């Protein structure tokens, strides 16, 4: 049995994070080198990579992946299984560690992203709802409800329809 190869095991965990007051993380989770604001909730089986910032009062539900270079605003909801992408395969394949090819994503305040959505490197303004299973491939600059692949505006939201910022 000594000739049997052994796998290279890496441990998941929570390390090198900056967190505000009243942050909840449900384990198992793999969270490292990021910043979590006050009152952030992170569900189980989530990976949040380094250089990610998550604003106050935001919720990250289970099985979501937030890669490097993502900034999420305040009071956002990232539903179950949401995937963020930072590598657009600009050279026809993966960047293979060349982070100069990666792009960033910025999510405004009070944005809700539905289960199993995929978010490419984009900017999303505040007060937006992204439907479940949608693929966001272009910037969103107007509050509203977006759905589909690619995500398109389904309905505009006026100021009276946008959610007020909760106070803790």
Secondary structure, DSSP 8 states (H G I E B T S, - for coil): -TTS---------EES-EE-TT-EE-SS-EEES-EE-TT-EE-SS-EE-TT-EE-TT-EE-TT-EE-TTEEE-TT-EE-TT-EE-----TTSS--TT-GGG---EEE-SS-EE-TT-EE-S-EE-SSEEE-TT-EE-S-B-S-EEEETBTTEEEEE--GGGS------
